[in-house]
């Protein structure tokens, strides 16, 4: 007896998940930190889907000073996995790309299946730049999510994550820049008190 339909897909999902986990592709120690201040991000998705609109809307709303390179790829159906692999390899090898967002909007397990294929998982794992997986909705999990350096629950959340690192970096710079001034002001205040005490 062999499972058909969704049962067969679920079985294939679990088998590949076990295989890649055994190889160490899901290990936390191999996951890379996202850059503190990304300047250029590559996006692998359909150019006509909801995912790219959501990503661009969030980046525009947050006034992110980012260059965005979109590598169009089919995200479902026959040949989609091969296009996703090509896009990851091309963008990952391009100089100046700081991080990749790979994903699509929600759908059924069949719709999302390209992100459960082994070639896509291996392309993500060999990418020279960090990869954010942004596939489907919050409840959807794919093999790409487990292999990627960061899993975003939605494409919009992936854009938030990218801009958050930049905003945190700017806050850190501002805080560091203010610290010497505070030290000098505190030192002058203490000396003023000391001079006032001596004068009395």
CORBEL-V856259 format. One record per residue. N is the residue number from 1. SS is DSSP state (@ for helix, = for strand, . for the rest). PSI is psi in radians with two decimals (* if undefined). OMEGA is omega in radians with two decimals (999 if undefined). Layout:
N:SS:PSI:OMEGA / N:SS:PSI:OMEGA
This chain:
1:.:2.30:3.09 / 2:.:2.40:3.13 / 3:.:2.57:3.09 / 4:.:2.81:3.03 / 5:.:-2.36:-3.07 / 6:@:-0.59:3.12 / 7:@:-0.72:3.12 / 8:@:-0.70:3.13 / 9:@:-0.73:3.14 / 10:@:-0.71:3.11 / 11:@:-0.79:3.12 / 12:@:-0.69:3.11 / 13:@:-0.88:-3.10 / 14:@:-0.69:-3.13 / 15:@:-0.78:3.13 / 16:@:-0.68:3.12 / 17:@:-0.81:3.13 / 18:@:-0.73:-3.12 / 19:@:-0.86:-3.09 / 20:@:-0.59:3.07 / 21:@:-0.76:3.13 / 22:@:-0.55:3.12 / 23:.:-0.15:3.11 / 24:.:0.18:-3.10 / 25:.:-0.28:3.13 / 26:.:-0.04:-3.03 / 27:.:2.37:3.13 / 28:@:-0.56:-3.07 / 29:@:-0.32:3.11 / 30:@:-0.10:-3.13 / 31:.:2.38:-3.11 / 32:.:2.62:3.05 / 33:.:2.56:3.04 / 34:.:2.61:3.12 / 35:.:2.51:-3.13 / 36:.:-0.66:-3.10 / 37:.:1.35:3.14 / 38:.:2.45:3.11 / 39:.:-0.60:-3.11 / 40:=:2.24:3.08 / 41:=:2.51:3.04 / 42:=:2.42:-3.14 / 43:=:2.17:3.09 / 44:=:1.90:3.14 / 45:=:3.13:3.06 / 46:.:2.33:-3.13 / 47:.:-0.20:-3.11 / 48:.:0.01:-3.08 / 49:.:3.04:3.13 / 50:@:-0.52:-3.06 / 51:@:-0.83:-3.09 / 52:@:-0.62:3.10 / 53:@:-0.74:-3.14 / 54:@:-0.77:-3.13 / 55:@:-0.84:-3.12 / 56:@:-0.65:3.13 / 57:@:-0.77:3.14 / 58:@:-0.77:-3.13 / 59:@:-0.67:3.11 / 60:@:-0.75:-3.14 / 61:@:-0.63:-3.10 / 62:.:0.11:3.11 / 63:.:0.70:-3.12 / 64:.:2.28:3.13 / 65:.:1.24:-3.06 / 66:.:2.54:2.94 / 67:=:2.37:-3.11 / 68:=:2.16:3.05 / 69:=:2.07:-3.13 / 70:=:2.18:3.04 / 71:=:1.84:-3.06 / 72:=:2.36:3.10 / 73:.:2.53:3.00 / 74:.:2.47:-3.09 / 75:.:0.11:3.00 / 76:.:2.75:3.11 / 77:.:3.11:-3.09 / 78:.:2.31:3.13 / 79:.:-0.12:-3.10 / 80:@:-0.77:-3.11 / 81:@:-0.74:-3.14 / 82:@:-0.68:3.12 / 83:@:-0.68:3.12 / 84:@:-0.77:3.12 / 85:@:-0.82:3.14 / 86:@:-0.77:-3.12 / 87:@:-0.78:3.13 / 88:@:-0.78:-3.12 / 89:@:-0.76:-3.11 / 90:@:-0.87:-3.12 / 91:@:-0.68:-3.14 / 92:@:-0.55:-3.13 / 93:@:-0.17:-3.08 / 94:.:2.21:-3.14 / 95:.:2.49:3.05 / 96:.:-0.18:3.11 / 97:.:2.24:-3.08 / 98:.:-0.55:-3.08 / 99:=:2.63:3.09 / 100:=:2.44:2.94 / 101:=:2.15:-3.13 / 102:=:2.11:-3.13 / 103:=:-2.93:-3.12 / 104:=:3.00:3.08 / 105:.:-3.06:-3.06 / 106:.:2.99:3.13 / 107:.:-3.05:3.12 / 108:.:3.01:3.10 / 109:.:-0.61:3.10 / 110:.:-0.71:-3.14 / 111:.:-0.65:-3.07 / 112:.:0.01:-2.92 / 113:@:-0.54:-3.13 / 114:@:-0.53:-3.12 / 115:@:0.02:3.05 / 116:@:0.15:-3.09 / 117:.:2.50:-3.05 / 118:@:-0.74:3.13 / 119:@:-0.61:3.11 / 120:@:-0.77:3.12 / 121:@:-0.75:-3.10 / 122:@:-0.59:3.08 / 123:@:-0.72:3.10 / 124:@:-0.77:-3.07 / 125:@:-0.51:-3.12 / 126:@:-0.02:-3.14 / 127:.:2.30:3.13 / 128:.:-0.21:3.10 / 129:.:2.70:-3.14 / 130:=:2.55:-3.11 / 131:=:2.29:2.98 / 132:=:2.14:3.07 / 133:=:2.23:-3.09 / 134:=:1.29:-3.01 / 135:=:2.11:3.00 / 136:.:-2.59:-3.14 / 137:.:3.11:-3.07 / 138:.:-0.58:-3.07 / 139:.:-0.21:-3.10 / 140:.:2.30:3.04 / 141:.:2.36:3.10 / 142:.:2.93:3.07 / 143:@:-0.65:3.12 / 144:@:-0.65:3.13 / 145:@:-0.68:-3.08 / 146:@:-0.55:-3.09 / 147:@:-0.57:-3.05 / 148:.:2.77:3.11 / 149:.:-0.60:3.11 / 150:=:2.40:3.02 / 151:=:2.19:3.02 / 152:.:2.39:-3.10 / 153:.:-0.42:3.11 / 154:.:2.86:3.04 / 155:@:-0.67:3.10 / 156:@:-0.74:3.13 / 157:@:-0.58:3.09 / 158:@:-0.75:3.11 / 159:@:-0.67:3.09 / 160:@:-0.76:-3.12 / 161:@:-0.77:-3.13 / 162:@:-0.78:-3.10 / 163:@:-0.48:3.13 / 164:@:-0.72:-3.13 / 165:@:-0.66:3.13 / 166:@:-0.76:-3.13 / 167:@:-0.70:3.11 / 168:@:-0.68:3.12 / 169:@:-0.78:-3.13 / 170:@:-0.69:3.08 / 171:@:-0.71:3.13 / 172:@:-0.74:3.12 / 173:@:-0.79:-3.14 / 174:@:-0.77:-3.13 / 175:@:-0.75:-3.14 / 176:@:-0.67:-3.14 / 177:@:-0.56:-3.12 / 178:@:-0.44:-3.03 / 179:@:-0.81:3.13 / 180:@:-0.68:3.12 / 181:@:-0.72:3.12 / 182:@:-0.70:3.13 / 183:@:-0.78:-3.14 / 184:@:-0.78:3.14 / 185:@:-0.76:3.12 / 186:@:-0.71:3.13 / 187:@:-0.77:3.12 / 188:@:-0.69:3.12 / 189:@:-0.79:-3.14 / 190:@:-0.72:-3.14 / 191:@:-0.62:3.10 / 192:@:-0.77:3.12 / 193:@:-0.73:-3.13 / 194:@:-0.74:3.12 / 195:@:-0.73:-3.14 / 196:@:-0.69:3.12 / 197:@:-0.74:3.13 / 198:@:-0.72:-3.12 / 199:@:-0.62:3.13 / 200:.:*:999
